[in-house]
Amino acid sequence: MITVVGIGPGHPDYITPIALKKIQSADVIIGGRRQLKMCEGVSCAKILFDGKLDLEKALDNPGNVVVLASGDPAIYGILDKVLSLRKKEEIEVIPGISCIQYMLGKLKMPMKNVCAISLHGREQELAEKVKQYKSVVVLTDKIHTPCYIAQSLKQAGIVDVNIYVGENLSYENEKIREFSVKQLAESTQNFDLNVVVITRCGSMDSASLTSFL
């Protein structure tokens, strides 16, 4: 059995008990550098998941093979890749707390009427989604940064939205800040690992934001 385990947004406090149980019973753990660092106390073989790894070969290891996923494995995560290599019957999935859930929780924003998209190595019709939904959560990457997103919205004539950028979510150096489209489009700021929430102006209660802005 191969177990794909969601380990939450980053801080160990957000790893669920069942995820910990699966990790501690693993014979082999496959994960990124930061993910494996969280498992230093577990005595088993560890395989670094990087661009050079032959994942199919790594999954062939005997015993309990655990594949670590940041956040939730089913939300633009590693689960797609594992499913392309193995039958569903051979896979167990342990959900985790996604950065999307975490960010919306911080913003006190219900998930209804929210669309989640990923620009991480992908191209999507961002402007169309923002026009269609009240709020859009965007998973970013080094190219599709918060500034890039704001510039794309400005170019599409969408300026009546607020943009919230959450950096280093769940860590001690976490920051969640609010920007206008114009403000962020003209910024040259470099952001750490982040998630972006775009919501129509007036749809957030500013009094509820004072705890983190």
N, C-alpha and C positions, 0 to 999 in steps of 0.2 A: 504494500500500500504506500502510495505517495500522498503526503499531507501538505497542502498549501495553507500556510498559517499567516493570517493578518496580524501584524504586531503594532498597529495603531500609528498615530501621527509622529511618534518619535520618543517621547519620554516613557520610561519603563512603567510609570503609574497607569498608563493607558493600555497596557497589555492585559488581556483578559485572563482569568485563572485557567480556563481550558487551553488557551494558547500556550501558556507557560507549561502546562502539563504535557502537551504534545512536544514542545521543544525539549523538555527535560528527559523525555523517553526516546529521543531520536538517536539513531545510530550514525546518521549522516545529516548535516545541516548545510543547505545551499543558500547563500545570500550575498548581498552587497557588503562592502567593507564596514559601513556604519552599522548594518544589521548584525553582522557577525560579532562586532565589538560588544553588542548587547548580550551575546551568548557566551562570553569568555568563561563563565563559571560552569558551563555544561561540558562534561567529558565525553566527547565524541569526535568523529572526523568532521572537518569543516572545509567546504569548498567555496572559493570566492567566485561569485557570479559577476563576471566582467565581459567585455566584448570578445574575449578570446575563448570563453568557456563553451565546450560542446555540451549543451544542456541535456541532450538526449542520452549521451554517454553517462553523464553525471547521475541521471535518474535511474540508470541500470545498477547502481550500487546496491548491494544486499542489505537487508534489514529495513528499519523504519527510516525512510528518506523524508526529511522535512524541507520544504522550500519556503523561505521567508518572503513575505510581501509587506511593503510599507502600506500603512493604512488598511484598506480592505482589498483583498485580492481580486474581487469581482468588479471593482470600479476602476476601469482602465489600468488593470494590474497584470501581474505575471500569470494569472490563471489562464488567459487566452493562449499564451505560449505553451503552457503545460498541457492544455487540452488538445493542442495541435500535435502533440507527441505521444499522448496516451489516451486510452479509452476512459470514459467517465467512470466506469465501474472500478477503475484502478486508482481513483483519486478521491481524497477526502478534503473538504474545504472548511477551514475554521475562519469565520468572518472576523474582521477587526474594525476598530473605530477609524473611519476614514478622515482625512484632513478636511473633507467637505462637511461632514457631520460636525467636526470640531469647530470649524470656522463659523458655520451657521449657528451653532450653539452659543459661541462668543457674541455673535451679533444679535442673539435672541430672535432669530428669524426662522419661522416655520418652513418646512421643506415643500409645502404645497406651493404650486405656481413657480417653482424653482427648476431651472434646467441646468444640468451639469455637463460641461464639455471639456475635452482635453486638447490643448495645443502642443502637448509634449510630443514632439516629433511628428505632429499631424497638422494638416491644414483644414480648418472648418469655416463655415460661413458664420463668423462671429456676429457681424452686424445683423444678419437675418434672425439669429437667435435672440439678440437683445431686443429687436423690434417685436418678436413673437411672445416673449415671456416677460413677466414682471421683474424677475431677478434671474441672473445667470452666474453660475460659479464656473471659474476657468482655472484649469490646471495648467500651469505655465512651464516654460523651459528657458534655456539660456538665450534663445533667439526671440521667442514670443514672451517678452518681458511685460511687466505692468505698463511701462512707457510705450512699448510697441502696441499694446492693446488700446491704450488711450489715443494714440495717434491714428490707429485704424478706425476707431469710433468717430474721431473728429473728422477724418477724411470722408466718412460715410454720412456726415451731417448729424450725428447723434451726440448731442451735448447736454441733454436734459436728464442725465443719469449721475448717480454718485458711484465712485469706485472705492472699494475697501481692499486694502492690501494687507494680508496677514503673513508676516515673516517668522520663520523658526517656530512654527506653531507647537505648543506644549512645552517648549524649552524655556530656561530661565531668561534668555534674551529675546523672548517673543515680543513682537510689535504688531499692533493692528492699527492702521491709520486710514483716514478718509481723505479722498482727493476729488476735485472736480476733473472733468475730462481735460479742460484747458490746462489746468495746473500740472497734471501728470503728463500730458502730451508734450509740454515744454520742458519737463524735468530731464536732467542728465544723471539722475541718481541711480546707483547700482543697488539692487535689492538682493538680499539673501534668499534662500529657499522659500518660496512663497506660493500663496493661493490668492486669487482675485475674485471678488464678488462685485458684480455690476447690478445696481438696482435703481429703479426710477426715482427721481427726486420726489421727496415727500412721502415715500413709502416706508421710511424708517423713522422711528421716534428718537429724536436727537437726545432726549433725556436718558434713554436706555443705553447710550453709548459712552457715557461719562466714566464708566468703570474701567475702560481700557484705552480710550483715545488720548 
